[in-house]
Amino acid sequence: MSRLCAILYLPIPFRRVQYAIMDMFSPHKIWIWLVIVVYVLVATLYAIYTPLWQVPDEPAHYNYVRALAEEGRFPIIEPGDYDQAYLTRLTTEKFPPGLSIRPLEYEDHQPPLYYLLATPAYRLFAGRVLPIRMLSVLFGIGLLIAAFQTVRTLFPQQPGLAVLTASFIAFIPQHVAMSAGINNDLLAECIVASTLWALVRYVQRKDDPRPPWTVGLLVAIALLTKTTAYVVVVVAALAVVLRGWQEQPDGRWWRRHILAILVPPVLIAAPWFIRNGCVYGWNDPLGLARHNAIVENQPLSSEWLARYGWAGLLGRAIQTTFQSFWGQFGWMAIVLPRPLYVLLLGFSALAGGGFLGWAGDRRRPRLDWPTCAGLMLLATSATLTFLSFVWYNLTFVQHQGRYLFPALVPIGLAVALGLVWLSQWVPGRWRRWVLAGLPVGMVSLDIYCLFRFILPYLTR
């Protein structure tokens, strides 16, 4: 009571600061900060101990940063930037010092934001790899915060659900390995998660008439980050439709909110696409057609279909995608023992079954419309990410689970909902400890994979 009285006599700005500080150290916030601290420690171990260039595509991303830092220009993807035979030799011989990585420039078509952010680290630390790797860890922190806040906004009465979601995302071994490398993946995931958070807030605040300019800015940033983040364009459009369907506004409302989504991308991202049109042709504003022509020596799905048939192709695709979602390290060369994948498959089936049980449980409280709308946005994001993964694999053999990581927020939420629903059959006094076993077990798996498989295989 005395603390409340003290707060009431504070000036309003100081009162807000004190409320913010008190909220920061509330029980669920303490747990998410603990998750973040442990994530940073584990990811830093991966960044330090993973040998040079043993994260997929790391040399090509590094060369993009080097071109910006040393030559002061955006690189252009050209014939010769991808040599499958030379890349195979590098990965087979584990990137020996005598073989240069400079010829690997097949990521030169990528949008520029990550590389612009990495350039100061390159210059400040004279091109050393570890500081640039740590930039991805920083983006990973942003991803965890955005994931936590998204779920907390959807389910404010269940803060533990948000912590569990963030814990799952933080400690997937393959995701930790990717967050310890030089790539634009973590920035893209952070932007997607942040946009989902903003959109969930947007569809829930029907009493707020302001146009979603923040969402428009995030969409523009996504367009400058990575094509896997472009799913937010459709999700943002759907959010405006859902909000409008709920409020039944007039034409002026529609114009203001649509313009808020469209204007920032046009003003901020359009110059990059105009540059690409000048360089690669106006029919290729993303540079993807040029990229596909350059990397045509990659294994093709049509070749695998002719060799293995539909059953063989689909079987390999499902198995490799599942394994590499959880952990298939290096350049997909380090495969974990089969019993470990069986254990992970059992966990996935358990969590998936629990999620279906939660979704079909008529005894749980009925979700209100804003929560349903937010879940629709997350489901749309996950569906579009999966479809883009399938589309890419229609041409090239890229059965890599990491391409599903932009959907980690909806995937993590589904896992958390499934586990919490299953925990109702655990005695109350044990329930919290059983759920805490998820992050503890995954952190243990991260450390085990690093020192039992990654280091011994890649350093011998």
Helices and strands as residue ranges (DSSP letters): H 2-8, H 12-24, H 27-49, H 58-66, I 67-71, H 84-92, H 113-124, H 129-154, H 159-170, H 173-179, H 185-204, H 213-223, G 227-230, H 231-247, H 251-280, H 288-294, H 301-326, E 328-329, E 334-335, H 338-360, H 369-393, G 401-407, H 408-422, G 423-425, H 428-449, I 450-454, H 455-459
